[in-house]
Amino acid sequence: MRKPIIAGNWKMNKTPAEARALVEALVPLAADAQCDVVVCTPAVDFAAVSEVIRGTNIKLGAQNMHWKESGAYTGELSADMLKAYGVEYVILGHSERRQYFGETDTTVNLRVLAAVKAGLTPIICVGEKKEEREAGYTDALVSYQTKIALSGLTADEVRHVVIAYEPVWAIGTGLTATDEQANETIGVIREAVRSVYGDAADDVRIQYGGSMNPKNCKGLMAQPEIDGGLIGGASLKAEDFSKVVHFDA
Ligand code: 13P
């Protein structure tokens, strides 16, 4: 059985003081969660957040990292820098990085390999744009994105990664994939993993992301292929995020 994992992606929100207040409110609300709970915060919030969540069931995540260990890469952060703050997860290949910052499948793969080597758990994002779904390319595209992102990992390493299926048209739009659409495409992603890594596919946790919220989380999480959620807007308020963390309440 795969343990569900609910992760908040705060994106470019929350100063350290705001971050501290948010996790202070979240800690008691999420204490009895049955799933893994992660908050992926801006790097400037790591110190405040890691202090508040120490000894709790909430884990810290980053929103990106570079694949090199150090060097002349202005503005970038290495795996060791993240780990120094207790970061355990890192979102890689988010569609906003692909869309606005030139991220490619190849650079996502480099980041994934570096994260796994450093002992971080990557949350690898894949997903199609609206016009790609309408043209019927969704399955081929997410399969390709998944295989390239994982390329070079062993099957045992693949068992421990997290993949997030985030249809680009559902992010921040209030539009959600239907429970069945999300389940079906996540099943396609799992089969793409299986085609290369065999039964490691049964252990990989695959989240849905895209306007997931307290209202729609129960139906999505009831789907057999959906192992969690990557939550944007609804992770910015402790009460809302807590409701998603308690998706089957
Ligand atoms: P929203 O939940 O705001 O649609 O964002 C989803 C997302 O991009 C999470 O990574």
Residues whose N, C-alpha, C, O or C-beta is under 5 A from the ligand:
A	BS01	13P	N9 A170 I171 G172 T173 G209 G210 S211 M212 L230 I231 G232 G233 A234
